[in-house]
């Protein structure tokens, strides 16, 4: 910290004052005798910063690969020797953080390897970690202009760092974790600054599964988190937050546990002949039909899939999109594809034109999962096979039916164990049977738009705002 004379506007006059300001420290970095980069950073614990920098750029695989590290603070020079040579043809890019730090593009396979991870975090632990970050960031609060970050788990803060560059805070954390032999896999990262693609790429290399900030992420950071399987949270403040990717990995405190062993499947491959346009894209209550269906299923299941032959229509929704394996053979082909692609042994199916999904109804249907291969509810209008539960034991029977060209879902029922839930059993939960209401014609839609949506759309079981735009 340095004292600096400043001029502050008070009572219409510029008044001279002294205050502390953050020191901007250029550190020239020579590796194996060759100049590599100049890092703009804060002049403390530079060994952590450099170790983390080499680790996250992929220049070394182990702390022992750094043979020597000499730092001359007076001249702003770091001489480092590492095992082997630096990768050829490095392409430097200016970072989006404070200062002009230099980094290098990270290999895509490091991100892809994270997508299959199953993670779960609680909002309570996330709020606790952000509070602990704020308590530690006295320097940030007292004079501003410096970034802070922390890594923690469900028990709270593990590592803390601050720097004038937000990207440098993560380098410092990575380096300190290495020195302390602390594994950061599946940990949470909270930061005071904006989340950029560089922050996401570095977090992915460390195996971090959740990134949260008090401010907003960039659009490309959102896309990168979706690719890497990372939950991205923005505007994390005093009990409120917004989730930009993988909301199913965040368990909101007070929200019931997600249904285990079942994947949610949205059927979006219908031809919409009676409607005359794609029903999934119809707007209601500020979002599309399919957004409402996805938002509810993401609260109920760890995995949600969309069965569609036009995945580009739903690129904003952060879940897998899978095609029909039996092309253009109706809803049965969609159920079959969802069941075939799901990671769980059972799926709950909902049509994209059924925006009033009730969590209580879904949980009731899924409670019979162990008793049958298919659990099909009744409404007062009859069977509801597009709001039902199916197990992988149904696949062979489905394929036998589809191979003969038959398209009715009920055609395979005689070949499997089916449990039917009578309408009378569900009416106490959903007396208006909104769960089974689908929109097939323009008249249906116009009637819906004229109705009181507060009475139609189910109230979310959490205060979580799923950002779908």
RAURFEN-V931804 format. One record per residue. RES is the residue in one small letter. SS is DSSP state (helix for helix, strand for strand, loop for the rest). PSI is psi in degrees with one decimal (999 if undefined). OMEGA is omega in radians with two decimals (* if undefined). Layout:
res:RES ss:SS psi:PSI omega:OMEGA
res:RES ss:SS psi:PSI omega:OMEGA
This chain:
res:x ss:loop psi:144.0 omega:3.10
res:x ss:strand psi:147.3 omega:3.04
res:x ss:strand psi:137.3 omega:-3.09
res:x ss:strand psi:139.7 omega:3.03
res:x ss:strand psi:128.9 omega:3.13
res:x ss:strand psi:170.7 omega:3.09
res:x ss:strand psi:121.5 omega:-3.08
res:x ss:strand psi:135.2 omega:-3.12
res:x ss:strand psi:115.9 omega:3.11
res:x ss:strand psi:131.4 omega:3.09
res:x ss:loop psi:37.9 omega:3.09
res:x ss:loop psi:6.3 omega:-3.13
res:x ss:strand psi:149.7 omega:3.02
res:x ss:strand psi:118.3 omega:-3.08
res:x ss:strand psi:135.1 omega:-3.10
res:x ss:strand psi:134.9 omega:3.12
res:x ss:strand psi:163.8 omega:3.03
res:x ss:strand psi:137.9 omega:3.06
res:x ss:strand psi:161.1 omega:3.11
res:x ss:strand psi:141.1 omega:3.07
res:x ss:strand psi:158.0 omega:-3.12
res:x ss:loop psi:135.0 omega:3.11
res:x ss:loop psi:130.0 omega:3.06
res:x ss:loop psi:116.6 omega:-2.96
res:x ss:strand psi:112.8 omega:3.07
res:x ss:strand psi:127.1 omega:-3.14
res:x ss:strand psi:109.2 omega:3.08
res:x ss:strand psi:135.5 omega:-3.04
res:x ss:strand psi:117.2 omega:3.06
res:x ss:strand psi:130.7 omega:-3.11
res:x ss:strand psi:124.2 omega:-3.10
res:x ss:loop psi:38.0 omega:3.06
res:x ss:loop psi:-1.0 omega:-3.11
res:x ss:strand psi:141.2 omega:3.10
res:x ss:strand psi:129.8 omega:-3.13
res:x ss:strand psi:-50.3 omega:-3.05
res:x ss:strand psi:165.4 omega:2.95
res:x ss:strand psi:117.9 omega:-3.13
res:x ss:strand psi:130.8 omega:3.04
res:x ss:strand psi:115.5 omega:-2.93
res:x ss:strand psi:-172.8 omega:3.02
res:x ss:loop psi:142.7 omega:-2.96
res:x ss:loop psi:57.2 omega:3.07
res:x ss:loop psi:147.0 omega:3.12
res:x ss:loop psi:52.5 omega:-3.08
res:x ss:helix psi:-21.2 omega:3.09
res:x ss:helix psi:-39.2 omega:3.08
res:x ss:helix psi:-44.5 omega:-3.12
res:x ss:helix psi:-48.0 omega:-3.08
res:x ss:helix psi:-42.0 omega:3.12
res:x ss:helix psi:-43.6 omega:3.12
res:x ss:helix psi:-37.4 omega:3.10
res:x ss:helix psi:-48.8 omega:3.14
res:x ss:helix psi:-37.7 omega:-3.12
res:x ss:helix psi:-48.2 omega:-3.04
res:x ss:helix psi:-20.1 omega:3.03
res:x ss:loop psi:-5.8 omega:3.11
res:x ss:loop psi:17.2 omega:-3.13
res:x ss:loop psi:-24.8 omega:3.11
res:x ss:loop psi:154.4 omega:3.14
res:x ss:loop psi:-12.7 omega:-3.08
res:x ss:loop psi:151.4 omega:3.14
res:x ss:helix psi:-31.5 omega:3.12
res:x ss:helix psi:-13.4 omega:3.08
res:x ss:helix psi:-14.9 omega:3.03
res:x ss:strand psi:104.1 omega:-3.02
res:x ss:strand psi:-37.5 omega:3.13
res:x ss:strand psi:153.8 omega:-3.14
res:x ss:strand psi:112.0 omega:3.11
res:x ss:strand psi:131.0 omega:-3.08
res:x ss:strand psi:123.2 omega:3.06
res:x ss:strand psi:101.7 omega:-3.06
res:x ss:loop psi:-34.7 omega:-3.09
res:x ss:loop psi:-36.2 omega:-3.10
res:x ss:loop psi:-1.1 omega:3.12
res:x ss:loop psi:48.0 omega:-3.07
res:x ss:strand psi:134.9 omega:3.05
res:x ss:strand psi:124.2 omega:3.08
res:x ss:strand psi:120.1 omega:-3.08
res:x ss:strand psi:138.3 omega:3.02
res:x ss:strand psi:133.4 omega:3.13
res:x ss:strand psi:160.1 omega:3.06
res:x ss:loop psi:139.6 omega:3.10
res:x ss:loop psi:-169.6 omega:-3.11
res:x ss:loop psi:159.6 omega:3.03
res:x ss:loop psi:151.7 omega:3.10
res:x ss:loop psi:142.5 omega:3.14
res:x ss:loop psi:157.6 omega:3.02
res:x ss:loop psi:49.7 omega:3.06
res:x ss:loop psi:138.8 omega:3.13
res:x ss:loop psi:102.6 omega:-3.11
res:x ss:strand psi:145.0 omega:3.06
res:x ss:strand psi:139.6 omega:3.09
res:x ss:strand psi:136.4 omega:3.13
res:x ss:loop psi:164.9 omega:3.10
res:x ss:loop psi:3.5 omega:-3.13
res:x ss:loop psi:-179.4 omega:3.10
res:x ss:loop psi:146.5 omega:-3.11
res:x ss:loop psi:-164.9 omega:-3.12
res:x ss:loop psi:52.7 omega:3.07
res:x ss:loop psi:155.8 omega:-3.12
res:x ss:strand psi:136.2 omega:3.05
res:x ss:strand psi:-177.2 omega:-3.12
res:x ss:strand psi:150.8 omega:-3.12
res:x ss:loop psi:138.5 omega:-3.13
res:x ss:loop psi:145.9 omega:-3.10
res:x ss:loop psi:139.4 omega:-3.06
res:x ss:loop psi:-32.1 omega:-3.07
res:x ss:helix psi:-23.4 omega:3.10
res:x ss:helix psi:-29.4 omega:3.10
res:x ss:helix psi:-43.7 omega:-3.10
res:x ss:helix psi:-33.2 omega:-3.09
res:x ss:loop psi:-15.8 omega:-3.09
res:x ss:loop psi:-17.6 omega:-2.93
res:x ss:loop psi:-27.5 omega:-3.10
res:x ss:loop psi:-6.0 omega:-3.07
res:x ss:loop psi:138.6 omega:3.04
res:x ss:loop psi:119.1 omega:-3.06
res:x ss:loop psi:156.3 omega:3.10
res:x ss:loop psi:129.9 omega:-3.14
res:x ss:strand psi:154.2 omega:3.10
res:x ss:strand psi:143.0 omega:3.10
res:x ss:helix psi:-32.5 omega:3.13
res:x ss:helix psi:-44.5 omega:3.12
res:x ss:helix psi:-35.8 omega:-3.13
res:x ss:helix psi:-45.1 omega:3.10
res:x ss:helix psi:-38.9 omega:3.11
res:x ss:helix psi:-44.5 omega:-3.11
res:x ss:helix psi:-40.4 omega:3.11
res:x ss:helix psi:-39.1 omega:3.09
res:x ss:helix psi:-40.6 omega:3.13
res:x ss:helix psi:-35.9 omega:3.06
res:x ss:helix psi:-45.3 omega:-3.13
res:x ss:helix psi:-37.0 omega:3.13
res:x ss:helix psi:-34.7 omega:-3.14
res:x ss:helix psi:-23.4 omega:-2.99
res:x ss:loop psi:51.3 omega:3.12
res:x ss:helix psi:-36.8 omega:-3.12
res:x ss:helix psi:-39.4 omega:3.14
res:x ss:helix psi:-41.1 omega:-3.09
res:x ss:helix psi:-32.1 omega:-2.99
res:x ss:helix psi:-34.9 omega:-3.09
res:x ss:helix psi:-8.0 omega:3.12
res:x ss:loop psi:177.0 omega:3.05
res:x ss:loop psi:3.2 omega:3.11
res:x ss:loop psi:144.7 omega:-3.09
res:x ss:strand psi:153.7 omega:3.10
res:x ss:strand psi:154.7 omega:3.12
res:x ss:strand psi:155.3 omega:3.11
res:x ss:strand psi:151.7 omega:3.04
res:x ss:strand psi:137.5 omega:3.14
res:x ss:strand psi:-178.2 omega:3.10
res:x ss:strand psi:-160.9 omega:-3.08
res:x ss:loop psi:-16.6 omega:-3.14
res:x ss:loop psi:-5.3 omega:3.09
res:x ss:strand psi:-162.6 omega:-2.98
res:x ss:strand psi:136.7 omega:3.09
res:x ss:strand psi:-44.5 omega:-3.12
res:x ss:strand psi:147.4 omega:-3.12
res:x ss:strand psi:143.6 omega:3.09
res:x ss:strand psi:154.3 omega:3.05
res:x ss:strand psi:152.1 omega:-3.09
res:x ss:strand psi:162.3 omega:3.08
res:x ss:loop psi:-20.3 omega:3.09
res:x ss:loop psi:126.6 omega:-3.09
res:x ss:helix psi:-30.7 omega:3.09
res:x ss:helix psi:-32.3 omega:3.12
res:x ss:helix psi:-29.5 omega:3.14
res:x ss:helix psi:-37.6 omega:3.14
res:x ss:helix psi:-36.4 omega:3.03
res:x ss:helix psi:-41.9 omega:-3.14
res:x ss:helix psi:-43.4 omega:3.13
res:x ss:helix psi:-43.2 omega:3.14
res:x ss:helix psi:-41.2 omega:3.13
res:x ss:helix psi:-43.6 omega:3.13
res:x ss:helix psi:-39.1 omega:3.11
res:x ss:helix psi:-36.2 omega:3.13
res:x ss:helix psi:-47.8 omega:3.13
res:x ss:helix psi:-35.8 omega:-3.09
res:x ss:loop psi:3.1 omega:3.12
res:x ss:loop psi:44.6 omega:-3.14
res:x ss:loop psi:122.0 omega:3.13
res:x ss:loop psi:126.5 omega:-3.11
res:x ss:loop psi:10.0 omega:-3.14
res:x ss:loop psi:128.9 omega:3.08
res:x ss:loop psi:12.8 omega:3.08
res:x ss:loop psi:167.7 omega:3.08
res:x ss:strand psi:141.0 omega:3.08
res:x ss:strand psi:125.3 omega:3.03
res:x ss:strand psi:141.6 omega:-3.05
res:x ss:strand psi:151.5 omega:3.12
res:x ss:loop psi:-17.8 omega:-3.02
res:x ss:loop psi:177.1 omega:3.10
res:x ss:loop psi:144.0 omega:3.12
res:x ss:strand psi:119.8 omega:-3.14
res:x ss:loop psi:175.6 omega:-3.14
res:x ss:helix psi:-33.6 omega:-3.14
res:x ss:helix psi:-41.7 omega:3.10
res:x ss:helix psi:-42.0 omega:-3.13
res:x ss:helix psi:-45.2 omega:-3.12
res:x ss:helix psi:-40.9 omega:3.13
res:x ss:helix psi:-40.3 omega:3.11
res:x ss:helix psi:-39.0 omega:3.12
res:x ss:helix psi:-38.9 omega:3.11
res:x ss:helix psi:-34.6 omega:-3.14
res:x ss:helix psi:-10.3 omega:-3.11
res:x ss:loop psi:9.3 omega:3.12
res:x ss:loop psi:137.2 omega:-3.04
res:x ss:loop psi:-11.5 omega:3.13
res:x ss:strand psi:133.3 omega:3.07
res:x ss:strand psi:132.6 omega:3.14
res:x ss:strand psi:145.7 omega:-3.13
res:x ss:strand psi:155.2 omega:3.03
res:x ss:loop psi:-15.5 omega:-3.11
res:x ss:loop psi:-157.9 omega:-3.03
res:x ss:loop psi:152.2 omega:2.98
res:x ss:strand psi:166.8 omega:3.03
res:x ss:loop psi:163.2 omega:-3.14
res:x ss:helix psi:-38.2 omega:-3.13
res:x ss:helix psi:-30.4 omega:3.05
res:x ss:helix psi:-39.0 omega:3.08
res:x ss:helix psi:-46.6 omega:-3.14
res:x ss:helix psi:-39.3 omega:-3.12
res:x ss:helix psi:-39.4 omega:3.08
res:x ss:helix psi:-39.4 omega:3.09
res:x ss:helix psi:-40.6 omega:3.13
res:x ss:helix psi:-38.9 omega:-3.00
res:x ss:helix psi:-1.3 omega:-3.14
res:x ss:loop psi:24.9 omega:-3.09
res:x ss:loop psi:132.3 omega:3.02
res:x ss:strand psi:125.2 omega:-3.10
res:x ss:strand psi:122.5 omega:-3.09
res:x ss:strand psi:133.0 omega:3.07
res:x ss:strand psi:167.4 omega:3.11
res:x ss:strand psi:44.8 omega:-3.13
res:x ss:strand psi:99.8 omega:-3.05
res:x ss:strand psi:128.2 omega:2.91
res:x ss:loop psi:55.8 omega:3.04
res:x ss:loop psi:2.3 omega:3.11
res:x ss:strand psi:154.4 omega:3.13
res:x ss:strand psi:164.0 omega:3.02
res:x ss:strand psi:136.2 omega:-3.11
res:x ss:strand psi:129.0 omega:-3.07
res:x ss:strand psi:-16.9 omega:3.09
res:x ss:strand psi:146.6 omega:3.09
res:x ss:loop psi:58.4 omega:3.13
res:x ss:helix psi:-21.7 omega:-3.11
res:x ss:helix psi:-14.2 omega:-3.13
res:x ss:helix psi:-3.1 omega:3.14
res:x ss:strand psi:116.9 omega:3.11
res:x ss:strand psi:115.1 omega:-3.11
res:x ss:loop psi:132.4 omega:-3.11
res:x ss:loop psi:132.5 omega:-3.09
res:x ss:loop psi:-13.5 omega:3.12
res:x ss:loop psi:137.2 omega:3.11
res:x ss:loop psi:152.1 omega:3.11
res:x ss:loop psi:148.8 omega:3.09
res:x ss:loop psi:157.3 omega:-3.08
res:x ss:strand psi:120.6 omega:-3.06
res:x ss:loop psi:146.7 omega:3.03
res:x ss:loop psi:8.0 omega:-3.11
res:x ss:strand psi:136.6 omega:3.03
res:x ss:strand psi:145.1 omega:3.02
res:x ss:strand psi:135.8 omega:-3.13
res:x ss:strand psi:126.3 omega:3.08
res:x ss:strand psi:125.0 omega:3.10
res:x ss:strand psi:113.3 omega:-3.10
res:x ss:loop psi:20.5 omega:-3.05
res:x ss:loop psi:11.4 omega:-3.10
res:x ss:loop psi:156.5 omega:-3.11
res:x ss:loop psi:-16.2 omega:3.09
res:x ss:loop psi:43.6 omega:-3.07
res:x ss:loop psi:-43.1 omega:-3.11
res:x ss:loop psi:-30.3 omega:3.12
res:x ss:loop psi:-36.2 omega:-3.12
res:x ss:loop psi:-1.4 omega:3.07
res:x ss:loop psi:169.5 omega:-3.08
res:x ss:loop psi:114.4 omega:-3.08
res:x ss:helix psi:-32.6 omega:-3.06
res:x ss:helix psi:-23.0 omega:-3.05
res:x ss:helix psi:-0.1 omega:-3.13
res:x ss:loop psi:135.7 omega:-3.12
res:x ss:strand psi:144.4 omega:3.00
res:x ss:strand psi:134.6 omega:3.07
res:x ss:loop psi:42.7 omega:3.04
res:x ss:loop psi:4.6 omega:3.13
res:x ss:strand psi:171.2 omega:3.11
res:x ss:strand psi:160.7 omega:3.09
res:x ss:helix psi:-49.9 omega:-3.02
res:x ss:helix psi:-28.3 omega:3.09
res:x ss:helix psi:-41.0 omega:3.11
res:x ss:helix psi:-42.4 omega:-3.14
res:x ss:helix psi:-45.9 omega:-3.13
res:x ss:helix psi:-43.8 omega:-3.11
res:x ss:helix psi:-43.5 omega:-3.14
res:x ss:helix psi:-43.9 omega:-3.13
res:x ss:helix psi:-33.0 omega:3.11
res:x ss:helix psi:-26.1 omega:3.05
res:x ss:helix psi:-25.0 omega:-3.01
res:x ss:helix psi:-28.3 omega:-3.00
res:x ss:strand psi:149.4 omega:3.08
res:x ss:loop psi:-27.9 omega:-3.12
res:x ss:loop psi:132.6 omega:3.06
res:x ss:strand psi:134.6 omega:3.10
res:x ss:strand psi:150.9 omega:2.99
res:x ss:strand psi:124.4 omega:3.07
res:x ss:strand psi:113.3 omega:-3.08
res:x ss:loop psi:147.6 omega:3.01
res:x ss:loop psi:6.1 omega:3.11
res:x ss:loop psi:65.9 omega:-3.04
res:x ss:helix psi:-24.2 omega:-3.11
res:x ss:helix psi:-19.7 omega:3.13
res:x ss:helix psi:-19.4 omega:-3.01
res:x ss:helix psi:31.6 omega:-3.06
res:x ss:loop psi:-23.2 omega:-3.13
res:x ss:loop psi:-16.7 omega:-3.09
res:x ss:loop psi:123.5 omega:-3.00
res:x ss:loop psi:72.6 omega:3.02
res:x ss:loop psi:170.3 omega:3.14
res:x ss:strand psi:141.0 omega:3.01
res:x ss:strand psi:126.2 omega:-3.06
res:x ss:strand psi:146.4 omega:-3.10
res:x ss:loop psi:165.7 omega:2.97
res:x ss:loop psi:135.4 omega:3.03
res:x ss:loop psi:-26.4 omega:2.98
res:x ss:loop psi:98.4 omega:-2.97
res:x ss:loop psi:134.9 omega:3.03
res:x ss:loop psi:42.5 omega:3.07
res:x ss:loop psi:28.9 omega:2.97
res:x ss:helix psi:-169.1 omega:-3.05
res:x ss:helix psi:-33.4 omega:3.13
res:x ss:helix psi:-40.5 omega:3.11
res:x ss:helix psi:-34.7 omega:3.10
res:x ss:helix psi:-44.0 omega:3.09
res:x ss:helix psi:-42.9 omega:3.13
res:x ss:helix psi:-45.3 omega:-3.13
res:x ss:helix psi:-44.3 omega:3.12
res:x ss:helix psi:-41.8 omega:-3.13
res:x ss:helix psi:-38.5 omega:-3.12
res:x ss:helix psi:-38.7 omega:-3.05
res:x ss:helix psi:-17.6 omega:-3.05
res:x ss:loop psi:144.3 omega:3.09
res:x ss:loop psi:-22.2 omega:3.10
res:x ss:loop psi:164.7 omega:-3.10
res:x ss:loop psi:-14.3 omega:-3.12
res:x ss:strand psi:155.7 omega:3.08
res:x ss:strand psi:148.8 omega:2.92
res:x ss:strand psi:126.2 omega:-3.04
res:x ss:strand psi:136.3 omega:3.01
res:x ss:strand psi:140.2 omega:3.08
res:x ss:strand psi:151.2 omega:-3.13
res:x ss:loop psi:-12.9 omega:-3.14
res:x ss:loop psi:20.2 omega:3.14
res:x ss:loop psi:75.5 omega:-2.97
res:x ss:loop psi:0.6 omega:-3.04
res:x ss:loop psi:44.0 omega:-3.12
res:x ss:loop psi:129.6 omega:3.10
res:x ss:loop psi:121.8 omega:3.12
res:x ss:helix psi:-37.2 omega:3.13
res:x ss:helix psi:-41.5 omega:3.11
res:x ss:helix psi:-45.5 omega:-3.13
res:x ss:helix psi:-45.1 omega:3.14
res:x ss:helix psi:-38.0 omega:3.13
res:x ss:helix psi:-44.5 omega:3.12
res:x ss:helix psi:-45.4 omega:-3.09
res:x ss:helix psi:-18.2 omega:3.12
res:x ss:loop psi:-16.2 omega:3.13
res:x ss:loop psi:14.1 omega:-3.02
res:x ss:helix psi:-36.7 omega:-3.07
res:x ss:helix psi:-5.4 omega:-3.02
res:x ss:helix psi:-12.2 omega:-3.05
res:x ss:loop psi:167.3 omega:3.06
res:x ss:loop psi:-28.5 omega:3.11
res:x ss:strand psi:135.3 omega:3.12
res:x ss:strand psi:114.0 omega:-3.00
res:x ss:strand psi:120.3 omega:3.11
res:x ss:strand psi:157.8 omega:2.98
res:x ss:strand psi:142.6 omega:2.82
res:x ss:strand psi:-179.7 omega:3.10
res:x ss:loop psi:-11.3 omega:3.10
res:x ss:loop psi:-9.3 omega:3.14
res:x ss:strand psi:-161.9 omega:-3.14
res:x ss:strand psi:147.3 omega:3.12
res:x ss:loop psi:71.7 omega:-3.06
res:x ss:loop psi:-10.4 omega:3.09
res:x ss:loop psi:16.6 omega:3.02
res:x ss:strand psi:61.5 omega:-2.88
res:x ss:strand psi:172.6 omega:-3.11
res:x ss:strand psi:136.0 omega:3.12
res:x ss:strand psi:143.5 omega:3.09
res:x ss:strand psi:161.3 omega:-3.12
res:x ss:helix psi:-15.7 omega:3.05
res:x ss:helix psi:-14.7 omega:3.14
res:x ss:helix psi:-12.8 omega:-2.98
res:x ss:helix psi:-47.3 omega:-3.11
res:x ss:helix psi:-45.7 omega:3.14
res:x ss:helix psi:-40.0 omega:3.09
res:x ss:helix psi:-44.6 omega:-3.10
res:x ss:helix psi:-36.2 omega:3.09
res:x ss:helix psi:-39.7 omega:3.12
res:x ss:helix psi:-46.6 omega:-3.12
res:x ss:helix psi:-34.4 omega:3.14
res:x ss:helix psi:-24.1 omega:3.12
res:x ss:loop psi:2.2 omega:3.10
res:x ss:loop psi:3.2 omega:3.12
res:x ss:loop psi:146.3 omega:-3.01
res:x ss:loop psi:-13.0 omega:-3.10
res:x ss:loop psi:132.5 omega:-3.10
res:x ss:helix psi:-39.2 omega:-3.05
res:x ss:helix psi:-7.2 omega:-3.06
res:x ss:helix psi:-27.1 omega:-3.11
res:x ss:helix psi:-5.9 omega:-3.06
res:x ss:helix psi:-40.6 omega:-3.12
res:x ss:helix psi:-16.3 omega:-3.07
res:x ss:helix psi:-4.2 omega:-3.10
res:x ss:loop psi:171.1 omega:3.09
res:x ss:loop psi:118.5 omega:-3.11
res:x ss:strand psi:132.8 omega:3.01
res:x ss:strand psi:125.2 omega:3.12
res:x ss:strand psi:135.8 omega:3.11
res:x ss:strand psi:118.7 omega:-3.10
res:x ss:loop psi:152.1 omega:-3.13
res:x ss:helix psi:-37.1 omega:-3.10
res:x ss:helix psi:-26.5 omega:-3.13
res:x ss:helix psi:-24.4 omega:-3.08
res:x ss:helix psi:-19.8 omega:-3.10
res:x ss:helix psi:-37.0 omega:3.09
res:x ss:loop psi:-23.0 omega:3.13
res:x ss:loop psi:-41.1 omega:-3.08
res:x ss:loop psi:82.6 omega:-3.01
res:x ss:loop psi:-26.3 omega:-3.14
res:x ss:loop psi:-1.9 omega:3.13
res:x ss:loop psi:39.0 omega:3.09
res:x ss:helix psi:-28.3 omega:-3.13
res:x ss:helix psi:-33.0 omega:-3.05
res:x ss:helix psi:6.8 omega:-3.12
res:x ss:loop psi:120.1 omega:3.05
res:x ss:loop psi:159.9 omega:-3.04
res:x ss:loop psi:111.4 omega:-3.03
res:x ss:loop psi:-25.0 omega:-3.03
res:x ss:loop psi:162.3 omega:3.05
res:x ss:helix psi:-34.7 omega:3.12
res:x ss:helix psi:-42.6 omega:3.08
res:x ss:helix psi:-44.1 omega:-3.08
res:x ss:helix psi:-44.1 omega:3.14
res:x ss:helix psi:-38.5 omega:3.08
res:x ss:helix psi:-42.6 omega:3.13
res:x ss:helix psi:-43.9 omega:-3.11
res:x ss:helix psi:-27.3 omega:3.13
res:x ss:helix psi:-9.0 omega:-3.11
res:x ss:loop psi:168.6 omega:3.08
res:x ss:loop psi:103.6 omega:-3.06
res:x ss:helix psi:-25.7 omega:3.13
res:x ss:helix psi:-24.0 omega:3.12
res:x ss:helix psi:-19.8 omega:-3.06
res:x ss:helix psi:-51.9 omega:-3.05
res:x ss:loop psi:130.1 omega:3.14
res:x ss:loop psi:146.2 omega:3.07
res:x ss:loop psi:130.7 omega:-3.14
res:x ss:loop psi:146.1 omega:3.11
res:x ss:loop psi:-0.4 omega:3.09
res:x ss:loop psi:166.1 omega:3.09
res:x ss:loop psi:5.8 omega:-3.10
res:x ss:loop psi:129.0 omega:3.11
res:x ss:strand psi:104.1 omega:3.14
res:x ss:strand psi:110.2 omega:3.13
res:x ss:loop psi:115.9 omega:-3.09
res:x ss:loop psi:0.3 omega:-3.11
res:x ss:loop psi:999 omega:*
